[in-house]
Amino acid sequence: MDEYPAGSLDPSIPLLLTLGVSGSSGDGSGLSAALKEHGVLIRSEIEPLDSEQALALLSYIQEHDASHLAWNKQESPANTRYRFRVKAAERALLLPPRRAPIPDGIEAPSSSAIFHSPFSPLSPISPLYPDGLIDTNWLLKHQDLVPSIVLCFYTLVSDPTLATLRDNQIKTDVSNIRGLLGQSGYKTRLAVVLLSDQSSPSVENAQERLETIRRGCGIDSKSLFLVPPNESSEELQRMAENMLATLYPVAVEYYRDLGRHARKKRGRGVAPQPTVPPTSGTSQTLSLAGWNARYDFKSAIFAEYRIEPENALRAYDQAYEGLLGPEVLEVIPSWSPRWNEARLLADIIAVRCMSCLLWAGQHSTAVRRWQAHRDRIADLVDRRGRGTNNYGWKAWEARWAVVMANLIEKSSVSGFAPSTHTLFLQPEKSAMGERLQPWELLHHTGYWYRLAAKHLHTRRTLAQAIPEDDRRPPSFSPASRVASKAFTYDTYMCPDPHEEYPLSGQPGVNHCELIVDCLMRARTEFLKRQQVRLAAELSLECARELGMSKDWKSIVELLRPLWKDMPFRSEGWLTIAEELSWTLRGAAAMVGEASLVLAIDWELLNRSFTKRTNWPYDLSRSLDGMPPPKSKPQVHIDDGQTLSFISTTFLFKEEQGKAGQSVKGQLALKSNAHQGAAPIVLSSIQVEFNGSLHRVILQHQKDANAASLQKHNNVILSTVALNPADDDSSDSDDEGRMITLNGTADMTLVPGQILVFGLQIPLREPGDTSAVSITMNVQSNAFDLDQYQSFQRGGPSQWYLSASRTTRITRTNPLSIHVLPRPPQMEIIGLTWKEQYYTDEPIFLEFEFVNEEEVDAPAKLDVTLFGDEAPPFTIKVPSKDAEASSSAATIEESKINSVALGSIASSKSVTARIRLPPISRSSRYDLTLKVVYHLSTNPGTPITQTAVFQLNIVNPFEANYDLLPRVHPDPWPSVFDPDGVPNLSDSATAHLPKGLSQAWCLVTRYASFATEDLRVFDVDISTQTPPSIRSTSSKSIPDANDRGWVVQPKTIKDAAFNITTQKSIIDDRGSATMDISFSIKWSRLNTPEQINTTTLPVPRFPLFGTEPRVLASASRIRVKGESEDPQEKGQSLLVLRVMIENPSNHFLTFGLTMEPSEQFAFSGPKQTTLHLLPVSRRAVTYRLLPLGDDEENEEGSWIKPGLVVRDKYFQKVLRVIPTEGMKLDKDGGVLIWVPPGGDEEEDEEDN
C-alpha cells in the first residue's frame, strides 16, 4: 500500500485542529505555492498558552489520535466514544482557497463565470483540468488541510481587575476566527477551551462569566469547556476524554452536511461547466457519468468519516461501476495519462470497498471483491491496454496481493491472532449457503505475501526477456523505437523498461530485494502459525534469491537454524535436505564458517544423497580453498541434527545378570558413506550408560586386538578387553560410585564396512542398566569433530557369533539388562523392641547387626524415622565409641546417614543404641534401618540389608472429670459493711483477697490403657485462673502411699480435688474461667527409677456467674431424747441446708416452698420469703426425719424433698444445685441419700 499515493488508502478519520497552545507546529505546509498565496489565514491575536496545564491537556488530546488504531469494529466509536485525527497549530491556520484563482497566461473570464475549488477538474489551476476525475489532493484536503473542528485554547483570568478586559479579548478573538471561517466558505465548527489560571483555586462568578463569553462568541454551550486550576493528571485526562466525546457528534454532523451536499449536486443530473473553457490539447471536459462517479466517491468518503460502512460500500459500488462503465474508462484512450489516473481511482475504490467489508466482518466477500477487481482489470488491460503478458502487469498483481496483506494487518482481524494458529477464516453467515472455492476464503497474510513473491518472480522473468533495444534509455534510442515501447509495455505504477532492467553497469529495479522482502514476511507469518514446512520452503527460496545477489552472510543466518532442525530428514524429503545443505555449504565456505562446512560435509558423505561427480568426499580436504580459521574448529553434531552416514547398535547378550559378575555386550558400527570416499578414522568412542555403569571408552590403536580379529567380506569382529579407569581402581566403598571402563581397538572405518567390538562388562550395583548414547570423535591437525547419537529402542538386534554368522536377539529391549542384587547376609535384630511405647517417656532402642557372610564386611548404617512430625533422635555405637544426631527434622522424616559400624568380622555382631526424646502425643512411626556394606574381597559391589520396625506410641492413661459445686464455709463480704472494705494504704492487707468465694470438688476417674501394669506414684492438678482470682486445692486419693500403687490395664481409679476460689476485690462482678490440667507420675514396673509425668487436659470450667444460684447440702445428725440412758442412740435426722447466693448488684426476693412428703417429715418453714441484698447470700435449714424402719433401710435409699425456689420478680423457678450427699433427679429435682442405720458417723445434738 505504500506504493500508492500518500493519503489515497488512509482511513477517513475526522480532523481536529487545536489552536492557541505554545510549541505546536504550524499548518498549511501541504499546500502548493499557488494555493498558499491565495489561502485563507485563520489567526489568533492572543498569545498562545505555555502553562504546564495547557501543555498537559494538549498532550492528552494528541495521545488519543486515532490514526494508529486498527480498522475494525473493536476500535470504532461505539467502543472508544470518539475517533479523531489530531493536529496542532500555535497561532495560525492556513486553509486552502475555496475558489481557485486564474493562473497566469489565461485570459480572465467574464464576470458571470463561476469559480470552483482548486481541487476540481473545472479549475484551470487543478491538474485534473479539464477532464480528470479525482485525485488524492482532494482526499488530503479533508485529511490534513480542512479540519472538521477548530479547538481554541484561552486563559480565564481570575484577577477581578483584569477579568473583564481579558474576557472581552477572548470574545473578540473568537468572533474574529468565526468570521474568517465563514469567509473561507468552509463549514468548520469552532469550540473553545478556557483554562483557569493558577492564582486561586476557584473562580468567582464562573458560571455567569462563561455564559457572557458564550453569548459574546456566539457558540453553543456544548462547544465551550472550562478546565479548573490545579487539576491532577488523572482529572486532566478524564476531562480530555469527555471533551473529545462531546465534540465527536459535532464532527460527524459536519461530514454529514458535506455528504448531503455531494448527493445534492449529483442529483442535479447536469455536468457543471468549467471556469474557463479548455483551449489546448483535448477540448473535452468530464462527462456526466464521470461527474456521477466523482460525486459517488465523495459520498462514500464522507460516509467513511461518519463510520457508516454500509452506506460507504453502497456509494463505492456505484462509483466503481460508473468508473468502469462504457462512458468513462472505456472511452479514455490507453495512451492518455487519464487512463492510468482512472486505473488508480479504480484501485483506490476497490481497496476501500475491501476495507469496508473487512470492517463489517464479511471476510469471504472481501476476498471475492479482491479477485473480481483483479479479473476485471485484467480483462480491461487485455482489451484496451498493453495486455497482461508483461512485467508491468505482474508488478501490479504483486502489488495487489501486498495490498490485501496490508489490509488484513491494518484491520487486525481477531481470528488471525498468532496464538489461535488459524490458517484461514470460515465464511460469514451470509456466504454459508454458497459453494466457495478454497481461494475465496480469507487466508492469513503469509499466503498473500507468498502470492506476491510468485508474481515478482514472473515479473523478473518477463523483465529479463525485454530486448536490449528496449532497455536502452530514450536518449540513446531513435524516436520510432521510443514510440514503439510506449505501446508495448504497461508502465502503470512501475518504471519504464530501461529503468526496470537496464543494460549492464546501470542501476535498475532490485527484484531480488523485492522477492526476499515478501518471502521473509510470509515466512514470519507461517512460523507464527507453526507451518514449519512452508516456512522452510520459503527460507530455501530466500536463500536462492540471496545467492543470486551474493549475500552469503544472510544465507548462513537464514539457513543455519533450519539446517540444524530440519524436518525433511526424518520425513524422507532428502532432495530438499540435499539442496539446502549444498546451498548452505557454499555460503558458509564464502564467509569462512569452517565448523559449519565440516558438519555439512560429514552429512553429505551419506550415500542416501546424490553423489556429485568430481567432488572429493574427504573431510581432510573440506577446508581447502578457505581462509585459515583463527582457531582450530570444534564441531559438535547432536543426535538427529544430521543424517549421519555411520549407524550404530549396542546389544546385551543376556537379559539378566548378577552384581559382582560380568556380562557380554557388542557394539557395531556401519559406514553408509559414498563408495570411493576417504576412510574415516575415529579417534575415540564413548558409550554412555545409565545405572551403575557410567561409560565405556574405546581409544583408536592401529592393529589393536589382532589376535582376536575376524574378517568376512565387509564385517570385522574383534574382542576388546576393558579395564577400570584410574580413578575407579581404588578400594573406595562410597555408595553410588559410577565406574568407567577403557579399552583400545582399531577404528578405521571404510565405506560399506561394519566394525563389531565384543565387550565383557562387569556389573557392580543392582538395578536396570541401559546403553543410552554413543559419541564418536574424529581428531586431526585441522579440526576436531564429535558425533553424538542416542540408541533407539527397537533397532537392529543382530548378534555376531562370528564375522560370518549372526543370530537374532529376540528380547524387547536388548539395550537394557536387569542386574539382580547379591543376597545380603547381614541380620538386623531388635534386642529391646516392644510392641507398644507410651507418651511422655524417653524411648531407648537397641539393635544388633550380625554378619553372616564368610568374610569381613565394612558397614555403614542409615536410620530414618518416618511419620507425622518425626522427632529428632540420637544413635550411639558402643564399639566405635561414636554418637551421632539426626539432621534437622522435616515434616515427615528425621534421619541419620552413613553411621560407621566398622568392619564386622564373620559371624560377629555390632550393637547400636537409638534414643528418642519423650513424645507428648499418640503417634505411629516407621523406623527404617538400612545397612550398606561390602565384602572385603569385593569392595566395588555394595550390598544392602533393610529392616523396618513400626513404632507405636500411645497415651498410657485416659480420664474423665466432674466439677461439682460445694458451699464455701466462709461468709461472703458485705458491700454495706465498712469493716470489710480493705485499706489499700495498709501494705499488710493490701494483697489479701476480699471478694466473693466459691468452693468446688473436681472428681477424676482415670484408667490405664497400657498393655502392662504401671506403678502410679502421685496424681495432682494445677489450676490457672485470671490474676484477680486466687485459687487453692487439696486432694483426696484412696489407697495412696509413699511407694505408689499399681494400676492394672483397663482398671479405673478415682481421685477427688477440693478447689476454693476467691476474687481479689468485692467490686469484681464479672464471670471468669478456670483452666485445669491433671498430671500423673508413673513408671514401668521393671524401671521404677525412671519416673514419667503424663499431663491430661481438663475442659475449661466457668466460675462466678452473674445469675443467682441455689445450693443444697445435706448432713446427718442424731438427736437424743430426755432419757439418761447412755446406751440410747437417739433419733437420726437429716439436715437440709438451702443456700441462695445473689452475686448481682440488684435487690432480689425469693420464695421457698417445701411440699409435704410420705417419705419423710420435716421441720422448717413450709413457705417463706427471703430478701437478698446485692452481693449477699442467705441460708434456710430444714430437718428431715425419714419415715420407715431401719430394718427396711438396710441398703440405704434416696428421698426427694419437694423444694421449690422461685424468683418473685421474674416468676422464674431456680434450679436447686445438689452438693455433698445429694444428686440430681432425672426430673430436675434433688435426691438426698439416706444411709443404712448406723453406717455413717453422725453429729450428736442434745434435745
HELIX and SHEET records of a PDB file:
HELIX    1   1 ALA A   33  GLU A   37  1                                   5    
HELIX    2   2 GLU A   52  GLU A   63  1                                  12    
HELIX    3   3 ALA A   66  HIS A   68  5                                   3    
HELIX    4   4 LYS A   73  GLU A   75  5                                   3    
HELIX    5   5 PRO A   77  THR A   80  1                                   4    
HELIX    6   6 THR A  136  LEU A  140  1                                   5    
HELIX    7   7 LYS A  141  LEU A  145  3                                   5    
HELIX    8   8 PRO A  160  SER A  184  1                                  25    
HELIX    9   9 ALA A  206  CYS A  217  1                                  12    
HELIX   10  10 SER A  221  SER A  223  5                                   3    
HELIX   11  11 SER A  233  ARG A  266  1                                  34    
HELIX   12  12 LEU A  288  TYR A  305  1                                  18    
HELIX   13  13 PRO A  309  LEU A  323  1                                  15    
HELIX   14  14 LEU A  329  VAL A  331  5                                   3    
HELIX   15  15 PRO A  337  TRP A  359  1                                  23    
HELIX   16  16 HIS A  363  ARG A  384  1                                  22    
HELIX   17  17 TYR A  391  SER A  411  1                                  21    
HELIX   18  18 SER A  414  PHE A  416  5                                   3    
HELIX   19  19 PRO A  418  THR A  420  5                                   3    
HELIX   20  20 LYS A  429  ALA A  431  5                                   3    
HELIX   21  21 PRO A  438  GLU A  440  5                                   3    
HELIX   22  22 THR A  445  GLN A  464  1                                  20    
HELIX   23  23 ASP A  469  ARG A  471  5                                   3    
HELIX   24  24 PRO A  474  PHE A  476  5                                   3    
HELIX   25  25 ALA A  479  ALA A  486  1                                   8    
HELIX   26  26 PRO A  497  GLU A  500  1                                   4    
HELIX   27  27 HIS A  511  LYS A  528  1                                  18    
HELIX   28  28 VAL A  532  MET A  548  1                                  17    
HELIX   29  29 TRP A  552  LYS A  564  1                                  13    
HELIX   30  30 PRO A  567  GLU A  571  1                                   5    
HELIX   31  31 LEU A  574  VAL A  591  1                                  18    
HELIX   32  32 ALA A  594  LEU A  604  1                                  11    
HELIX   33  33 LEU A  619  ARG A  621  5                                   3    
HELIX   34  34 ALA A  706  SER A  708  5                                   3    
HELIX   35  35 ASP A  726  ASP A  728  5                                   3    
HELIX   36  36 PRO A  978  GLY A  980  5                                   3    
SHEET    1   A 5 ARG A  85  ALA A  89  0                                        
SHEET    2   A 5 LEU A  15  LEU A  19  1                                        
SHEET    3   A 5 ILE A 149  LEU A 156  1                                        
SHEET    4   A 5 ARG A 189  SER A 196  1                                        
SHEET    5   A 5 LEU A 224  VAL A 227  1                                        
SHEET    1   B 2 VAL A  40  ARG A  43  0                                        
SHEET    2   B 2 ALA A  92  LEU A  95 -1                                        
SHEET    1   C 7 GLN A 634  ILE A 637  0                                        
SHEET    2   C 7 ASP A 784  SER A 790  1                                        
SHEET    3   C 7 GLY A 767  GLN A 779 -1                                        
SHEET    4   C 7 SER A 684  ASN A 690 -1                                        
SHEET    5   C 7 LEU A 693  HIS A 700 -1                                        
SHEET    6   C 7 ILE A 739  ALA A 745  1                                        
SHEET    7   C 7 ASN A 723  PRO A 724 -1                                        
SHEET    1   D 5 GLN A 634  ILE A 637  0                                        
SHEET    2   D 5 ASP A 784  SER A 790  1                                        
SHEET    3   D 5 GLY A 767  GLN A 779 -1                                        
SHEET    4   D 5 SER A 816  LEU A 820 -1                                        
SHEET    5   D 5 GLN A 656  LYS A 658  1                                        
SHEET    1   E 5 ILE A 646  PHE A 652  0                                        
SHEET    2   E 5 SER A 662  SER A 671 -1                                        
SHEET    3   E 5 ILE A 754  PRO A 762 -1                                        
SHEET    4   E 5 VAL A 715  VAL A 720  1                                        
SHEET    5   E 5 GLN A 710  HIS A 712 -1                                        
SHEET    1   F 2 ILE A 680  VAL A 681  0                                        
SHEET    2   F 2 THR A 748  LEU A 749 -1                                        
SHEET    1   G 2 GLN A 798  TYR A 800  0                                        
SHEET    2   G 2 THR A 806  ARG A 808 -1                                        
SHEET    1   H 5 MET A 826  GLY A 830  0                                        
SHEET    2   H 5 ILE A 843  ASN A 851 -1                                        
SHEET    3   H 5 SER A 909  LEU A 916 -1                                        
SHEET    4   H 5 THR A 874  VAL A 877 -1                                        
SHEET    5   H 5 ALA A 882  SER A 885 -1                                        
SHEET    1   I 5 TYR A 837  TYR A 838  0                                        
SHEET    2   I 5 ASN A 938  VAL A 954  1                                        
SHEET    3   I 5 SER A 923  LEU A 935 -1                                        
SHEET    4   I 5 ALA A 857  PHE A 866 -1                                        
SHEET    5   I 5 GLU A 893  ILE A 904 -1                                        
SHEET    1   J 4 PHE A 957  ARG A 966  0                                        
SHEET    2   J 4 SER A 997  SER A1008 -1                                        
SHEET    3   J 4 ILE A1052  LYS A1063 -1                                        
SHEET    4   J 4 ILE A1029  SER A1036 -1                                        
SHEET    1   K 4 TRP A1045  VAL A1047  0                                        
SHEET    2   K 4 LEU A1014  GLN A1024 -1                                        
SHEET    3   K 4 ALA A1072  ARG A1084 -1                                        
SHEET    4   K 4 ASN A1092  PRO A1097 -1                                        
SHEET    1   L 4 TRP A1045  VAL A1047  0                                        
SHEET    2   L 4 LEU A1014  GLN A1024 -1                                        
SHEET    3   L 4 ALA A1072  ARG A1084 -1                                        
SHEET    4   L 4 PHE A1101  LEU A1103 -1                                        
SHEET    1   M 5 PHE A1160  SER A1163  0                                        
SHEET    2   M 5 SER A1176  PRO A1186 -1                                        
SHEET    3   M 5 GLN A1131  ASN A1142 -1                                        
SHEET    4   M 5 ARG A1109  LYS A1120 -1                                        
SHEET    5   M 5 VAL A1216  PRO A1218  1                                        
SHEET    1   N 5 PHE A1160  SER A1163  0                                        
SHEET    2   N 5 SER A1176  PRO A1186 -1                                        
SHEET    3   N 5 GLN A1131  ASN A1142 -1                                        
SHEET    4   N 5 ARG A1109  LYS A1120 -1                                        
SHEET    5   N 5 ASP A1243  ASP A1246  1                                        
SHEET    1   O 4 GLN A1167  LEU A1172  0                                        
SHEET    2   O 4 LEU A1148  GLU A1155 -1                                        
SHEET    3   O 4 GLY A1202  ASP A1207 -1                                        
SHEET    4   O 4 LYS A1212  LEU A1214 -1                                        
SHEET    1   P 3 SER A1197  ILE A1199  0                                        
SHEET    2   P 3 VAL A1230  VAL A1234 -1                                        
SHEET    3   P 3 MET A1222  LEU A1224 -1                                        
END                                                                             
